[in-house]
Amino acid sequence: MTEFGGEQILLKIYTGESDQYGGKPVYQWIVEKLKQQKFKGATVLRGIQGFGAGSHVRSTHILRLSQDLPIIIEIIDTREKIDSIIPWLKDVIGKGLITAEKVHVVKYGGNNETDLSGNE
């Protein structure tokens, strides 16, 4: 595994659980594409409540059991890798929000990997 630390980019994609692309849920399609392109990793988080530009509240509340809960896909990789996917992400994410921010990677990998924080 190559060393991966220091300043990287965190890309967050906000979408809905029921959003589809290529016959699959958007989050599944994106994660599969990222794996094919050898990204360092991605995490899909399912929200319990939220709303977006359309102001439609999505919730797990028992009386309003939604099948369209908020989804956040988080990707951390180099600026170059993140920049390479922005064009196709804009096509895949019909409704939603994409944000990017700088992050500092302290540790990446399993127990046998180097702790990049300087801690032993």
Secondary structure, DSSP 8 states (H G I E B T S, - for coil): -----EEEEEEEEEEETT-EETTEEHHHHHHHHHHHTT-S-EEEEE-SEE--TT---EE--GGG--SS-EEEEEEEE-HHHHHHHHHHHHHH-SSSEEEEEEEEE-B-SSTTS-BTTS--
